[in-house]
Amino acid sequence: MHIDLLAIAAHRDDVELTCAGTLLKAREQGYATGILDLTAGETGTRGSAELRAREAEHAAEILGVAERLNAGLPDAQLHNIEETRRVVIEVIRRLTPKTIILPFPVGRHPDHRAAAELGRDAAFLAGLARYPADGEPHRPDKVLYALSYREDPVKPTFVVDISDQFEQKMAAIKCYASQFEGATAAGEIFPTGQDLYARIETQNAHYGSLIRTRYGEPFHTEETVSIEDVVAMGVVSM
């Protein structure tokens, strides 16, 4: 199995909240997409690991991902150590993604911060020919950080227009009724007085407005993005 775009996140539902629209759009563009959930969410306050597994399976069907895997690492105790890196390295070597999406390195949930560091280190080490892990060496070309729901002034490097994919994204999110039904906060989403689904729409609409579209998902890259055609750039300045 080869995956072009692999989203790696700490918990089942993290990917749906942060970059589901981008995965849907990539699939429509002909790319093979995949998800690696690092934990089963067994310490979550709501629902259970078994229920979340069923919800994740349903969401994966809506997103049309070619592969959804769970690393089985300990929830709420996720660490970037040799043992956990090897697990992620072996998945990267097996799926050979060209691009990976990770959580932003700053966040209130410790697992989200750990997942960002773990994913980036594993992506680099997976390319070392002599690294002692199963599979042929492979290093993704690009690491993208999902910026959704940031409460700090980080400006996105770019925003993906997900206007056409938003309804499917919401359908995937609503698969997680055990986590989100009646909720006003989740993960990096702080309560604002809105129900969670309305908050998601508001936030996606905000980022869409930055690129003059209805809905958008924001991303950050450490590297400067190259633009080939400044005349054909989609966003107008005035």
matplotlib code that plots the C-alpha trace (Angstrom):
import matplotlib.pyplot as plt

x = [0.0, 1.3, -0.1, 0.5, -0.8, -0.7, -2.3, -0.8, -2.6, -2.8, -6.5, -9.3, -11.2, -8.2, -7.7, -11.4, -11.4, -8.2, -7.7, -10.5, -11.4, -7.9, -7.8, -11.1, -9.8, -6.6, -8.6, -10.7, -7.5, -6.5, -4.1, -4.2, -4.8, -4.4, -4.7, -2.5, -4.1, -1.4, -3.7, -7.0, -8.3, -8.8, -8.5, -11.0, -13.7, -16.5, -17.3, -14.8, -11.9, -14.2, -16.9, -14.4, -12.9, -16.3, -16.8, -13.4, -14.2, -17.4, -15.6, -12.8, -15.5, -16.8, -13.4, -12.5, -9.0, -7.1, -5.8, -6.6, -4.3, -4.0, -0.5, -1.9, 0.3, -0.8, -3.4, -2.6, 0.9, 2.2, 6.0, 8.6, 10.9, 12.8, 10.0, 7.3, 9.4, 10.1, 6.3, 5.7, 8.8, 7.6, 4.3, 6.0, 8.2, 5.3, 3.0, 5.8, 3.8, 5.1, 3.6, 2.5, 0.2, 1.0, -0.6, 0.8, 3.7, 2.1, -1.2, -3.0, -3.2, 0.1, -0.6, -1.0, 2.4, 4.0, 2.4, 3.9, 7.4, 7.1, 5.8, 8.5, 11.4, 10.0, 9.7, 13.3, 14.6, 12.5, 14.9, 18.1, 19.3, 20.8, 18.0, 17.0, 13.3, 11.4, 10.9, 12.9, 14.1, 11.7, 11.5, 8.5, 9.3, 7.1, 5.7, 2.6, 1.3, -2.5, -3.2, -6.9, -8.3, -5.1, -5.6, -2.3, -1.3, 0.3, -0.4, -0.9, 1.6, -1.3, -5.0, -6.7, -10.1, -12.5, -15.8, -16.8, -15.7, -17.0, -20.3, -18.5, -16.0, -18.9, -20.4, -17.1, -16.9, -20.5, -19.6, -18.0, -21.3, -19.8, -17.3, -19.0, -22.8, -23.8, -20.2, -18.9, -15.1, -12.8, -9.0, -7.7, -11.2, -12.0, -15.6, -17.1, -20.7, -21.5, -22.1, -19.1, -20.5, -21.3, -17.8, -16.2, -18.2, -17.3, -13.6, -13.5, -15.4, -12.9, -10.0, -11.9, -12.4, -8.7, -8.5, -11.9, -13.7, -16.5, -14.5, -10.8, -8.3, -5.0, -1.5, 1.9, 5.3, 8.7, 10.0, 9.2, 6.7, 7.8, 5.4, 6.0, 3.4, 2.8, 0.3, -1.9, -2.0, -5.5, -5.9, -6.6, -5.1, -7.7]
y = [0.0, 3.4, 6.6, 10.0, 12.0, 10.6, 12.4, 11.4, 12.4, 11.4, 10.4, 9.1, 12.3, 14.6, 14.3, 14.8, 18.1, 19.5, 18.3, 16.1, 18.6, 18.5, 14.7, 14.7, 17.2, 15.2, 12.1, 13.9, 15.0, 11.4, 11.0, 8.0, 9.2, 7.6, 8.2, 7.0, 7.4, 7.0, 5.9, 4.3, 7.1, 4.7, 7.4, 9.8, 11.0, 10.3, 7.0, 4.1, 3.0, 0.3, 2.8, 5.3, 2.5, 1.9, 5.7, 6.0, 3.2, 4.9, 8.3, 6.7, 5.4, 8.9, 10.3, 7.6, 7.0, 4.0, 3.1, 3.9, 2.4, 2.6, 2.5, 1.3, 3.7, 4.7, 7.5, 10.4, 9.0, 9.6, 10.2, 10.6, 7.8, 5.1, 2.5, 4.8, 6.2, 2.7, 2.0, 5.2, 4.6, 1.2, 2.6, 5.4, 2.8, 0.6, 3.3, 5.5, 8.8, 11.8, 14.3, 14.0, 16.2, 16.5, 18.4, 21.8, 21.5, 23.8, 22.7, 22.3, 18.5, 16.9, 14.1, 16.6, 18.2, 14.7, 13.6, 16.5, 15.8, 12.1, 12.3, 14.6, 12.6, 9.4, 10.9, 11.8, 8.6, 6.4, 7.5, 6.3, 3.2, 1.7, 2.6, -0.7, -0.9, -3.1, -1.9, -0.2, 3.3, 6.1, 9.7, 11.9, 15.0, 17.4, 17.9, 20.1, 21.2, 21.5, 24.9, 24.6, 26.0, 27.9, 30.4, 32.1, 34.5, 31.9, 32.9, 30.1, 29.5, 28.6, 27.7, 25.0, 25.8, 23.1, 24.8, 21.8, 19.3, 20.9, 19.0, 15.7, 16.9, 17.6, 14.2, 12.6, 14.6, 13.8, 10.1, 10.7, 11.3, 9.8, 12.6, 15.6, 15.4, 18.2, 19.2, 22.8, 22.0, 19.3, 18.9, 22.3, 23.7, 26.1, 26.8, 30.0, 29.5, 27.8, 24.1, 22.3, 21.9, 25.6, 26.4, 24.2, 25.9, 29.4, 28.5, 27.0, 30.0, 32.3, 30.6, 30.4, 34.2, 34.7, 33.3, 34.6, 31.3, 29.9, 27.4, 26.7, 24.6, 26.3, 24.8, 25.9, 24.8, 25.5, 26.0, 29.0, 28.0, 28.5, 30.3, 29.8, 32.2, 35.5, 36.7, 33.6, 33.6, 33.1, 35.6, 39.2, 42.0, 44.7]
z = [0.0, -1.0, 0.5, -1.0, 2.0, 5.5, 8.5, 11.9, 15.0, 18.7, 18.9, 16.8, 15.7, 15.7, 12.0, 11.3, 13.3, 11.8, 8.2, 7.0, 4.3, 2.9, 2.9, 1.0, -1.5, -2.0, -2.7, -5.3, -6.9, -7.3, -4.4, -2.0, 1.5, 4.9, 8.7, 11.5, 14.9, 17.6, 20.5, 21.0, 23.2, 26.1, 28.8, 27.3, 29.6, 27.1, 25.3, 25.2, 23.1, 21.5, 20.6, 19.2, 17.0, 15.4, 15.0, 13.4, 11.0, 9.9, 9.5, 7.4, 5.0, 4.6, 4.1, 1.6, 3.0, 1.5, 5.0, 8.6, 11.2, 15.0, 16.5, 19.9, 21.9, 25.4, 25.5, 27.8, 28.1, 24.6, 24.5, 21.8, 22.8, 21.0, 21.4, 20.1, 17.3, 15.9, 15.7, 13.6, 11.5, 10.5, 9.4, 7.4, 5.7, 4.9, 3.5, 1.9, 2.1, 0.1, 2.5, 6.2, 8.2, 11.9, 14.8, 15.6, 18.0, 20.6, 22.2, 25.5, 25.2, 26.0, 23.5, 20.7, 21.4, 21.7, 18.5, 16.5, 17.8, 17.5, 13.9, 12.7, 14.3, 13.0, 9.5, 9.5, 11.0, 8.7, 5.9, 7.6, 5.8, 9.0, 11.4, 13.1, 12.2, 9.7, 6.2, 3.5, 4.2, 3.2, 4.2, 3.3, 1.3, 3.3, 6.8, 7.2, 10.6, 11.0, 12.5, 13.2, 16.5, 17.5, 20.3, 19.6, 16.8, 14.5, 10.9, 8.5, 5.7, 3.5, 3.6, 1.7, 0.2, 1.5, 0.5, -1.6, 1.0, 4.1, 4.4, 4.1, 6.7, 9.1, 8.4, 9.4, 12.5, 13.5, 13.4, 16.8, 18.6, 21.8, 21.9, 20.4, 20.8, 23.1, 23.7, 23.6, 23.7, 22.5, 22.2, 21.2, 20.7, 23.6, 24.6, 23.2, 24.1, 20.8, 20.5, 19.0, 15.5, 15.2, 16.5, 13.9, 11.1, 12.5, 12.6, 9.1, 7.8, 9.3, 7.6, 4.4, 4.5, 4.6, 1.1, 0.0, 0.0, 2.2, 4.2, 4.7, 6.7, 7.8, 7.7, 8.7, 7.3, 8.7, 5.2, 3.0, 0.2, -3.4, -5.8, -9.5, -10.9, -9.0, -11.6, -11.2, -7.4, -6.3, -3.5, -4.3, -2.1, -2.7]

ax = plt.figure().add_subplot(projection="3d")
ax.plot(x, y, z, "-o")
ax.set_aspect("equal")
plt.show()
